[in-house]
Amino acid sequence: MTAKRGREAGLDDGEGEGERPDADGTLSKRPHIENTDGPTPDGAGASSEPRTGSGREEGQAATAGDAGGDDEDDERIMLPVSTSRAVVKQGKECPYLDTISRQNLDYDFERCCSVSLSHVNVYGCLVCGKYFQGRGLSTQAYTHSLETGHHMFIKLDSGRVYCLPDNYEVHDRSLDDIRYMLNPTFKHEEVLRLDTDVTWARALDGSEYMPGLVGLNNMRMNDYANVVVHILSRVVPVRNFFLEPENYKRCRSLLVQRTGELLRKVWNTRNFKGQVSPHEFMQAVMTTSKKRFVIERQGDPVEFYLWLLNTLHFDLTDGKPKKQSVITQCFQGELEVTTEAGTGKGKAEKATEDVVERIPFLMLALDLPPAPLFKDVLEKNIIPQVPIFSVMRKFDGDTVTDDIRAGRRRMRVTRLPRCLTLHFKRFTKNNFFLEKNPTLVNFPVRNLELRDIVPLPEAAGGNTKYDLICNVVHEGKADGGTYRLHVHRKAEDTWCEVQDLRVTEILPQMVALSESYFQVYELKSAAAPARPVRAAPPK
């Protein structure tokens, strides 16, 4: 009964109760007669061999039994015996190996059966690319092979290739590229050379693409998440950490696993196409965030960026936020916040002296000056411009920021992060609508010297210069629009603009003329990344 249920559920066991193979390898619908030690009603012992037509002619059965035997022979079903242990054959012995169509293969989507929607024991058809469950008799993959004549299938969780309905495993070196596309892997030496070796790859359609700068599919309105994925793929320690699954193999978080899979696909040099779909990653995001970030609704990349960093850090440290991870090593800095006594609604409200606190940060929010309300003498609205040095004086330790809840505060940077994230607050919301500030921020692409802007601690030493690596730009109206990204490619020292599936090379001067929403800078002396901290084992 267990084998029958396993076959109905789509498992590999192919035989069930009531169907037993005869000596010729066929399956008969008649019940199997067990051999007994006692005599049969006619005085003869029951034979363990199947009855044949010649035996009936010799008088071993009654005349009525002859007619019944002929009917049973007509009702026999010629099917191969399916077992969980398939015979192994080499590629030269399989006549269907040349039917594989690599143009139809795409392993970016959720790995579930297209018929039963089950995630258990899923196989991918190597001819049409669809997913089906099981390979035993009466399973979806078995039925698909009979109906369409597609014989080659790959098991998605192990990469083993089978031929159906004959049910034998195929071993051939020509299938290695399909297995690598299913699960890309990188050696430690290859990871260290990603920023020094100039690598271009060619897809099956003949188009060239840059590994690490491939287009990400915008399934509907997930462009806000695509730019954040590109940022993580350009931060060297985070990228190196997720390209080696050994660093987080003990972590059970689905989001961590999907992030690693997506980054490995982005940097895959043997991809069949020049773009990647973040479908599985977004499914994990929607599940983990409880539908806070979805594909069907436009989101804020700053909000998603902070949520993703905090969630990855929480999962990698096994729920211990104070523990170090690769996220805090790269993005976390420290602020000294001084709140004047008697202001705000916190600790300083009833204090007699100023309250000084040390607060870690992942991002610095910068306020933009308001846009002009009136036109100039030429009856045109001039787009205002402001240097980044002016808006960053908010953290010089002397400038006072007034807030009703937080109080009057002065902020000073006490520890610089390896990767500095700046957010320009362009959107303001009132009781009626959401408004966008079009002010342009003038910033250097290289050698941003923070020592000239804000006072820094002596522990920083001479390492206070930052180079821009990513720049997120918002285009369109405040309540809509799209997001695109400017990325610096270190191997060739060039700038590229990435918007969904489109990747184009641009001049560095065009980066500084855009309406930047938030930026990521890398410390100039941080050339050789430290060994990443491995994820904590589960409790």
N, C-alpha and C positions, 0 to 999 in steps of 0.2 A: 504493500500500500504506500510505503514511503517513496519507492521509485516512481510510482504513478503520479504522486503529488509533485515530485521534483520535476517530472517531465512537463506537467501542466504549468508549473511556475517558470519554465524556460531554462532549467538547469541543464548541465551537460549529460546527465544520466539518460540514456536513450531508451532503455528497456523498461517495460512496466509489467504488471500482473496480467496474466491472461494471454500474453504474447511471448512465445519462446521460439528461438531459431531452430529450424530443422537442420538436417545434415547438409543440405545444399545451400544453407545460408539464407533461406527465406523465412518470413514470418507468417505463421498460420493463425487464423482466427479461432480454430477449434481449441478447446481446453487441453492442457498437457496431461497425459495419463502416466502416473508414477508407476514404477515397477514394484511389485509386491512379492513376498516370499510364498504366500498361499496360492492355492490353485484358483483359477478363474472358473466362472460358472460352467464353461464347456470342458473343464478338466485340464486345460493347457495354461501354462504360465504366460503372463503378459510380456510381450517383447519390448525391450527398451529402444529398438530401432523403429523409425517411422514406417508406417505401412505404405507399400507401393502397389501400383497396378498389377505387377507380376505376381506379388504375393497373394492377391485376391484371386487371380486366375488359378492358382495351385490349390484352392479349396481351403485356405486358412481363415476365411471369413464367410459369412452367410451371403445368400444372394441379395437380400435387402441391404446388406452392408456394402455391396458393390456399387449400388446406385447412390448411396450416401457418400461413398468415397469419391465418386466422380464429381459430385456437386462441390465437395470440399476442395478438390483440386482446382476447380474453376474459380473458387472464391479466394484463392491464395493471393496475397499482396507481395509483389517482388520489391522488397525494401532492403537496404543495407543494414547490417547490424551496427547500431550506434552505441558507442561506449564513451566513458569519460576519458579513457586513455586512447588517444588517436595514434594511428600508425604514422611514423615519420618518414617522409620522402624528400629527396633532394629536388632542387628546382628543375633539373633537366628531366625528371620523371613526371612533372606536372604539366599537362597540356594547356592549362588555363593561365599560366603565369603572364603571358603577353596580353591578357585582357584587362590588366590593371590600368586605370586611367588616373594619373596623378593630377591632372587638371581639376578633377572633381573632389579631391581630398581637402578637407578643411576641419581641423581639430580644435578650433577656437570656441566652439559652442558647447552647450551643456551636454554631457555624456549620458544620455538617457535614450531608451528605446523609442523610436518614432511611432510605434503601434501601442505598446502597453504603458509607455512613459515611466518605466521602471529603470532604476539606476544599478540594478544587480546584473552582473554577467552580461555586459553589453559588448557587442561586436560591431565593427564598422565595415561596411561593404567597400571593397577597394575598387569597385567598378563605378558605382553611382555616388558613393560617399555617405549614404544614409546609415543610421544606427538601428540595430535590431538586437533583440535579446536572445541569448542561448544559441546552441548549435545542434542540440539533440533533435530527435524526431518530434514533430508537431510544434516546434518552436518558431518564433517569428523569422529568425535568420534562415532556418531550414526551409520554411515555406517561401521566403523571398528568393532563395536560390532556385527552387523548382519553378516558380512562376515566371521569373525574368531571365533565367539562365546566367545569373551572376554567381560565380563560384568562389571567388577569393574574398576572405574575411580576415580581419585582424582584431584580436582581443585588445580592447583599449587600455586595460589596466596592466597588462603584461607585455604587449607588443608581439605576441605569438600569432603566426599566420596559419590559417586553416583553409582547406578546400572542401566545400559543401556541394552536393549532399554526400559525396564519397567519404567525408569526415576523416581526413588525414592531414597531419601537420606538414608544412612546407618549410624547408630550410634552404635559403639562398642568399648570397651576398648582395644581390640586387635589391633586396628589401630593406637594407640598412638605412637608406635615406628616408624611407617612410617611418621607420622606428625613431630616427633622430628627430624628425619633424613632430612626431607624436610627443616626445619627451626630450627636448634639447638639454645637453649637458656640456659643462665647461670644465677644463682642467685649470688648476690654480695658475699655471704659467700663462695660459691663454687669457685669463682675467686680468692679469697684471699688464698685458701688452695691448689692451683695448684702446688706451689713449695715446699710444705711440705708433702703432702700425696703422697705416692708411688702408682700410679694407672696404672694397666695394663688392657687392654680390649681384648675381643675375637671376631673375625669376624664370619660371617656365615659359612665360610669354615673351621673354627676351628683354624686358625692362630691367634697368639697373636700380638698385636701392642701397642705402647706407645702413648697415646694421647698427641699431641703436637710435636711428632717426627715421623709422618707418612710420607711415601714416596709421592712425588709429581710427577705426570705424565709428562714426557717430550714428548710433542706432536710432536715436530720435533727438534727444536733447542732453546728451551726456558729454558735450564738449568741455564742460567745466571740470569733469573728472579726467578727461584725456590730457589736459595741460598739466595736471598734478602728477599723472603717471610719468610724463616726460621729464618732469623735474626730478623725481626720484631716480630715474634712469641716468641722469647727468651728475648726481652727487656721488662721487667716487666710492666712499666707504659704504654707503647704503646699497649701491649697485653691486659692488663686489660681495657684500654679505648675502644678498638674495640670489646671486648667480650660482652660489655653491650651496646646494640643499643640505649638506652636512651641518651647516651652521644652525639650522632650525628644524632638523628632522625630529627632534623630541617635542616640538611645539605642536599642540593639537588644534590651534586656531585655524579655522577655515580661511579667514582673511589673510593670514600670514602665508599660507600655502598658495592661495590664488595670486597673491602679489608676487611671490617668487616665480610662479609659472608664467605670469604675464611678462615680467622683466626678462626671463630667459627667452621667450618668444620674440620680444622686441630686439634682442641682441643676437638672434639666430642668424648665422651666416649661410645656412642651407635651406632657407625657407622656399617653398614653392611659389609664393607670391610676395609682392612688395608691401603688404599691409597686414595688420593684425587687428582682430576684433576682440575688445575687452569684455566679451559677454559673460564668461564665467566670473571674472573679477567683479563686474557690476552686480551679478547675482549674489555674491558673497557680501558686497557692500550693502545691498538692500536688506539682506537678512540680518547682518550685524547691527546696522543702524536702525532697524525696525521701521523701514520705509521712510526714514528721514531724508535720504538721498536716493532718488529713483531715476530711471531712464526717461520717463515720460514728462518730467517737469524740470525746467531750468533751475540750476542751483548756483550758489556762490562758491567760486573756487577757493577763496580764502577760508570760508567756513569749512569746506570739505578738506582742505589741506590741513588745518589744525585738528580736525576730528580724526583724520587718517593717521597723523603722526602720533597722537595720544593713544589711539586704539592699538596701533602696532607696538608702541612702547609697553603698554599694559599687558598685551598678550605675550610679548617676548620675555618679559620679566616675571611671568606667571602671577600676575596680579599684585606685584610689589612695585609701586610707582617710584619709590626712592632708590631702587636699584638701577644701576647703569645699564644701558643698552646702546645699540648702534645709533638709535634715534637721538638720544640725549648727547652722545659723544659728538654728533655732527651739528645739531641745531640749537642746543640749549645754551643760553647765556645767563647772566645774572644782572639784576637791577637793584640799586639802592634807592628806595622810595622814602622820602621825608614828608610826613603829613603834619601841617600846622595844627597846633592844639586848639580845640574848640570848633573845628570845622568838620563837615561831613557827618556821616551816620555810622562810623565804625569805631575803632579804638580811640581815635583822637577826639571824639565828640566830648568826652568827659575828662580828657587828660589835661594836665597842667603844663606839660612840656610837649615839644614836638615828638611825634612817634616815627622812629626809623626802622624800616623793615628791609630785609633782603629777599627778593622775589625772583625765582627763575622765569625765563621767558623763552618762547620759541619764535616769536615774531614781534617786531616793533611797528606800531601803528603811527603813522605820520599824518598830521592835519594839514589840509591844503587851504590856502587863503580863498575867500569867497570870490566867485566870478563877478565882474562888473555888471551893473544893472542897466547902464545907459550906453548909448553908442558914442563913438568919437566924432570928431569934426567932419569926417568923411562919410558919416552915416553908415558906418559899418561896425560890427562887433569885433573887436580885437580879442583873439584868444590869449589870455594872460599866460605868462611864463614865470616860473619861480625856480631858482637853483636848489638842488638837494641839500646844500649846506645850510640854507635858511630853515627848511622844515625839520632838519635833524637837530636844531638847537633846542628842541623840546627836551632833549636828554643831556643838556650841558650841566645840570645840577643847580643852575641859577634861575632858569625860566620857570615861572609858576603857572600851572594849569589848574583851572578852577572847575570843579564838578560838584553838583548838589549832593550826590551820595558819597563820593570818594573824598571830597573836601579839597582844600588847596594843597597841591602837592608839587614837589620838586623831585626830579628823577635823574639818576646818573648811572652810567654803565660801569659795572665793577668787574665783569668778566666777559670777554669777547668769545662768541662761538666760532667754530670752524666754518660754518656756513651761516651767513647773516641774511635773514629774511625781512624785507621792508614792505609794508603795506600802506599804500596811499589811499586815504579814505575819500573816495570820489562820490559815494552815494550817501545822501541824507534823506531821511524819511520824516515827513510831518503828518499832520492829521488828514491831509487830502491826497497827496501823491508822493512818489519817489522821484527825487531830483538828482541829476548827475552833474558833477563839477567838471568842466572841460579843461581845466588848467593843466598846462604841460609842465612837467618836471624835467629840468636840465640836469643830467647826471653823466658822469664819465663811465665809459665802458670798461676801462682799465684803470688800475691804481687809484681807487677811491681811498684817500687817506683820512681815516677817522680821527687821528690825533689833531688834525687841523680844525675839526668841527666840535668835538666833545672831549672833555678831560678823561683820560684813560688811566687805569691803575698801572703802577710800576711793573707789576708782574707781566703785563703784556709785552714789555720789551720793545723791540723794533718791528715786531710782526703786527702791524696795524693797517696794512694795505690790502684791499679787497679787489677782486676781478669779478665782473658780472658773468654769470653762466646761464641764467634764464630770466626772461622778461615776459610777463603775462600782460596782454593787452585786451581791453574790452572795446568792442565796436557796436554801435547802434544806440538805441534809446535805453533809458534807465530801466524800464520795466521789461526789457527784452534784450535783443542783441546777441552777439556771439563772442566767444573767447578764442584767441590765437596766441601763439607762443613764439618767442625768439630764443633760439638755442645756439650756444657756442660749441662748435665741434673742435675739440682740442687737437685731434690727430692732424687736421689740415689747417687749423687756426682760421676757420671761416665761420660765418654766421648764417643760419638757416631759419626760415619762417615756416612753422608747422601749424596748419589748420585742418584738423580732421585727417583726410587722406592725402592732402596736398602738402608737399615738402618742396620748398624753393629756396635757392641761395640768394641772400640779400647783402647789401653793403652795411658795414658797422654804423655809418652815419644815419641810416634809416631807423636803426634801433632807438637812437636817442631822440627821434622826432615823434615817437608814438605816445599814445595816452596810456602810460604804464599804470597797471592796477596793483600788481605786487611783483617784487623782484627777489632773486636769490643770488647772493654774492658768496664767493669762496675766498678764504684767506690765502693770500698770495704765496706764503711759505709752505702751505699745506700741499706739498707735491706728492710725497710718499705716504699713503694711508697706513695707519696703524692696524695691527691685527684686530679684527672685529670681535666683540664680545659675543659668545655663543648664547643661544636662547636657554633660559632656565628649564630644567626638566620638570614635567608635571608632577604634582603632588601625588 
